[in-house]
Amino acid sequence: MKSLAISVIEREKVGKSNTRSLRNQGNVPCVLYGGEKQVCFYAHENDFRNLVNTPDVYVVELDISGKKTRAIMKDIQFHPVTDRILHIDFLEVFEDKEITISIPVILNGLSIGVRNGGNLMFRRRKIITRGLIDKMPDAIELDIEHLKIGQFIYIKDLDQDGCEFLAPDNSVVVGVKTARAAIEEEVEEDEELEGEEGETTEGGESKSEGDETKQESPAEEPATE
C-alpha cells in the first residue's frame, strides 16, 4: 500500500477555544487512536491535501514531534459551506493486527457488452476490506473486457490473498445491463453458424434446412369433386 509522510505537532492544550484558534490559523486538529494512548495533534491543512484530494488509500507515517507512527485516515469532517477540513481521525496500525478499510476499485479495459450497446453498471467503487496492513492492495483492479451483456462480477468472484471482503457474496461489483439498441455477440455468432450450415454440400448443390423440409414434404394430391 502507498505511504505518505506528514510532520505534525502534538497539542499541549485541547478545548473549543484552542481548536477554534488552530482553525483560524489554517491548521487542522487531529486525533490518533488505536495505540497505547490517544494523541491529539495538528498540522496545516495544506499538509493533508495529497491525502484527502485523492481516491487512493495511504498508510500515513506521522512524525509527531519526532516520534514516528504508522496510521490510516478513518474519518474526516468538512465545513458544510467552505469545504475546509475541520477534523481528521487517524487509526494507528500494526503489522500483526487486522484493520478494516475501504479499498477503491479500478476497472481495466472496455467490455464487449458496452461495445455492443450495453450500459456499464458500476455498483461498488470501493469495497470494505479486512486484513493485515501489509497485505492490503493499493486498489482492487478488475479486467472487464470479457464482460458481455447480462454478465456481472460479484464479490464472490474477487480473490485477494490475505484479505476478506466484508460484503455479501452475491453483491454486484460491476456488470453490463441490456440496452434497447444492444446487439449481443452471441446472436452474431449464431448467424455465422447458420450461414455455414447453408453453404454447398458434396456435389456442389446448396442445401439448407428449409430445402430439406420442402423436399421431404409429400406432393399435394389434386382436388377431386
N, C-alpha and C positions, 0 to 999 in steps of 0.2 A: 504494500500500500504506500501511496505517496506520503511524503513528510514535509512539514513546513515549520521552520524555527521562528519563534516570536519572543522577544525580550519584554518582560513585563515587570511591574513594580508592586511589591506587596503592600497592601493597605494597612496603615497604622491605626486609622480610625474608620469606623463604619457608622452608618446612620443616614437619615434622609438629607440633612444639611450637607454632609460631606459628599454624598452621592450627587446631589444637585450641583455642587461646586465642581466636581470632576467632569460632569457632562458639559457644564458651561465652558470648560477649557478644552473641549473636544475629545475627552477621554471616555473610555467605556469601562464601567465597573464589571468585574467578572468574579465567578466563584469556581473553585476547583474542589470536587468531592470524589469519594471513592477510595481514598487512601487512609492513612492513619488519622488525619485530621482535615477539617475543611479549611481551605485557604482562600482569602479574599485578596484580589489584586486588581490592577487596572493597566491599560495601555491606550495609546492614542488610536482613534478609530481608523486612521489610515493604515495601521499595522495589521488590521483584520480584513482588509479589502480582498486580498488574494485567497483568504479562507472563506469569505462569505459570498463573494460575487462569482461563484463557480458551481457547477453541478458535481464536481469531483469531491471525494471524501478524503480527508487528510488525517494523518497522525500528527498532532501538533507537539513539537518539542518546546515546551515552555521553559524559559530561563527566568525563574522567579528570584530576583535579587541574587543571582549567582548559582542558585540550585536548579538543576535541570530535571524536568518531569515530563513523561510522555502522557498525552491525553488526547481525547477526541471531543469535538463540539457536540453537545447533547441538546442544547436548547438556545434559542436566540430570540430576543424581543426587539421589535422596531417601533419607532414612533408612528402612530396611525396617520399623521399628516405629512411629516417631513421624510419618513422612512429612515431616519437616522437610527443607528444601533443604540439601544438603551441598556441592554444587559446580555451577557453570554454566560451560560453554564458549561463547564468542562468536566469530563469524567476521566479520572486517572486510569490508565490501562497498564496491565501486567502481562508478561509473556505466558504465564500459566493460568490465567483467569479469562474465561469466556466473556465476551461482550455482545451486545445486540445493537446493530446499526442498520441504516438504510443504504443499500448499495445501488448505484444507478445502473440502468440497463441501456446498452448501446446496440443498435441494430446495424448489421452489415449487409450490404447488397440490396438489390431491387427484386422483389419477389415475382415469380412467374404470374401469380394471380393478379397482381397490380398491373403488370404489363398487358394482361388480357382484359383489363377493365374493372377489376375488383377494387374494393376500398380497404386500405390498411387500417386495422383496428389495434391500436397500441394501448393496452389496458393498464400495464404496470411499468411506469417509467423508473420506479425504484422498488426494490424488494427488501423487506426486513429480513436480515440475516443474522444468525448467531454463530459464534465460533471464536477461536483464538485470534488475537490481533494480527499475528504474523502469518496467519492462513487466509486472511481476508483479501480478496482481489480488489484492484482499483475500480473495476466495473465488471458487470456480467455481460459479456459480448455474445450476441446471437446472430448466426448466419440465417437469413430469411430468404435467400434466393430460391430455395426449393419449395417455398410455400405456394400452393395452388389455391384457387378459390374454394372456400369452405374448409381449409386446413388451419390448424391453430397450434401454438406451442403453449403447453401448460407448465405449471410449477413442477409437476412430477417428471417432466422431460429434462429439467435442468440438472446438471451434475457439476458440483464444485467440491473437490476434496477438502475435508476439514471444516465444512460449513453446512449449516442447516437453515433451510428457508422456512420462515415462520408464516406460512400461508397454506390454505387447503390445497391438496394435490391437484384438484380439478379447476383451480383458478387459472384463467386465461392470462397469459403474458402478452402475446401478440398473435394476430391472425389476419386472414383476408376474408372479408364479407362479400357476398354476392351483390353486384350492382345491376341495374336494369339492362345496361348495354354490355354486360360481361360475356366473354366468349371463352368457355372453358377449353383448356388444352386437350382434355380427353375427347371432346367432340371432334376436334380436328383430327386426332389420331384415329378415331372410329371411321371417319370419312375416308382417310387414306387406306385403311384396311378394306373398306367396301370397294374402293376403286381397284385395288389389287385383285379382289375376287372376280371382278368383271372383265379382267384382261383376257387375251386369247388363250385358249387351251390347246391341247395336242390336236393337230390337223389344221390349225390356223383359223378356226372358227371362233367367233366371240360367243360366249355362253354365260349368261348371268342367271341369278336365282329366279328372276322374273320369267326368263325364257324357259327355264326348266319347268316351271309351274304351268306355263302355257302349253308346252309340248305334251305334258302328262295329262292334260285335261281332255276328256273324250269329245269327239266331234258331236255337234248338236244334230239330232235327228230331224228330218223335215217334218213340219207340222202336218197332220192328217185331219181331214174334215170329218 
